[in-house]
Amino acid sequence: MQNKLNGILATNGFPENKTKMSVYRALAEALMEAVLSKQLVKGEKLPPSRVLANDIGVSRSTVIKAYEILCIEKYVKSVQGSGYYVEDVQRKKIKHRLLSISTNGSRPEISERGKRFRKYVNLMNRTSGGGTAFRPGLPPLDIFPVRQWQSLTNRYWRDVTYSEMSYGDPQGLLSLRKNITDYLRIYRNIHCHHDQVIIVTGSMHSISIIGDLLIDADDQIIVENPAYANAIAIFKSLKAKLLAASIDDEGIDIKGVPLSKVQDPKFIYTTPSNQYPSGIKMSLDRRLEVLEWAQKHNCLIVEDDYDHEFSNWEEPITSIFGLDKSESVIYLGTFNKLLHPSVRLGYIIVPPYLVNDIRASLEQTLRFVPPMNQKIMSTFIEKGYLSTHLRKVVEVSNTRRSYFIDQFNRELGAIMSLRPLTQGLHVIADLPKSIVDNELAKFLTENGITVFPLSKYVVKGNMGNGLVMGFSSVDKASIKSKIREMGALCRQFIKHQQSQ
Ligand SMILES: Cc1ncc(COP(=O)(O)O)c(C=O)c1O
């Protein structure tokens, strides 16, 4: 190992302690403490004596003496011709401890804002494995073109210049912004200048940036009811006052919002292509109504077009951004749904007057999205790979939806009824009143089938009792077996409930 140990040694009292004892002893003690506190772990190789001596400014013989002490005390073992390797030593074996860490248990309090983040967020366990069935919002992950992405990554590292590895523009790579404007012009009939495009890590990131930029405590914003729960959590954390607008079969009913309650709203947060989670597509009349309403009340519209590629494939609608003539719409798009959530790439299109404010906000937080990801994404679009992938994911997703619906109705149709949703990446099953969605969702998730309760998306009132489920990321064979498992679990849940 050629690692520099100066930092570890300093944490453990070297070189300060060299005034209290001989240098080699102080060095040995610091290394012992590092082993005991697992800063150096079993099997790790210590630097060659010459390297360490040079790094810490002592003679080689001092290091050799310290290593010998470690060997004698069995903190390391010496392997002939190879070096010194750390052994597994438990703290109880120690006879002498150099440093003891003490706290009186008190820590600085986190801010009120920090506390609100914790309060409104459900920290899911995302590391437990557990597969993807039937987590809402995932695309067909198994058909992501890994090889193409890999070859673009190799190409990036072959061609990258040193200056490209330096600090980048917070707004994002010019080539990617240009390619996104082309992509949106073709696929979404959106016409904008690349200077209005800002590259972010996804729609959640966009919502957070916009929230930070526009919301002061007690500012009013209008949200759909039900709505994307994570966006609502951000708005609440920022202390916004939420005014809920209901959803009917044409989408958001903005005229239904009582004017007596409207107090200079900052923006309307809406998902017109595929209302989340109800799956309603907003009618043209409603999109125009929302625009007119926003202009009249001098507020912005935040159009979250999170899965437009899927929801606009069969029956495309014009975005509100595309209908707007007054620069009152902020448009959010993401590649995390189309490609995969861990690609963490999205974009915001903003009215020109907001561009520099958002750049400043990014400069102080993320700084910029890694240029490597941006460059690869840009070439992915330029080479036409995105268009090809788009066709494939939509086709696979549609096939899986039909199969899911068919299998679900057979297995679970007698217990809950699926809404006739034919677009997007999720479906909803309404539950009878006797089954509480939260409880059933928890039970299923604990037993390996991830579903979200519909009630989690309700902003106000009591208007949803069902399950929100994704199907796209699960292949047909797994859909069949997982639905069967889900059927058995639901029957077990109901039986248990009835016996109470
Ligand atoms: C309505 C809506 N907006 C935004 C997002 C977040 O997307 P991203 O992964 O790009 O942050 C999601 C994810 O499920 C969503 O459903």
The ligand as an SDF file (V2000), in Angstrom:
LIG
                    3D

 16 16  0  0  0  0  0  0  0  0999 V2000
  -44.4520   13.1730  -10.8120 C   0  0  0  0  0  0  0  0  0  0  0  0
  -42.9890   12.9030  -10.6460 C   0  0  0  0  0  0  0  0  0  0  0  0
  -42.1450   13.9330  -10.7130 N   0  0  0  0  0  0  0  0  0  0  0  0
  -40.8230   13.7500  -10.5270 C   0  0  0  0  0  0  0  0  0  0  0  0
  -40.2860   12.5110  -10.2580 C   0  0  0  0  0  0  0  0  0  0  0  0
  -38.8090   12.3970   -9.9660 C   0  0  0  0  0  0  0  0  0  0  0  0
  -38.0790   12.0130  -11.0180 O   0  0  0  0  0  0  0  0  0  0  0  0
  -36.4770   11.9820  -10.9530 P   0  0  0  0  0  0  0  0  0  0  0  0
  -36.1070   10.5650  -10.7530 O   0  0  0  0  0  0  0  0  0  0  0  0
  -36.0490   12.5450  -12.2660 O   0  0  0  0  0  0  0  0  0  0  0  0
  -36.0190   12.8400   -9.8260 O   0  0  0  0  0  0  0  0  0  0  0  0
  -41.1300   11.4160  -10.1910 C   0  0  0  0  0  0  0  0  0  0  0  0
  -40.5750   10.0890   -9.8760 C   0  0  0  0  0  0  0  0  0  0  0  0
  -41.2420    9.1200   -9.6700 O   0  0  0  0  0  0  0  0  0  0  0  0
  -42.5140   11.6160  -10.3890 C   0  0  0  0  0  0  0  0  0  0  0  0
  -43.3560   10.5870  -10.2930 O   0  0  0  0  0  0  0  0  0  0  0  0
  1  2  1  0
  2  3  1  0
  2 15  2  0
  3  4  2  0
  4  5  1  0
  5  6  1  0
  5 12  2  0
  6  7  1  0
  7  8  1  0
  8  9  2  0
  8 10  1  0
  8 11  1  0
 12 13  1  0
 12 15  1  0
 13 14  2  0
 15 16  1  0
M  END
$$$$
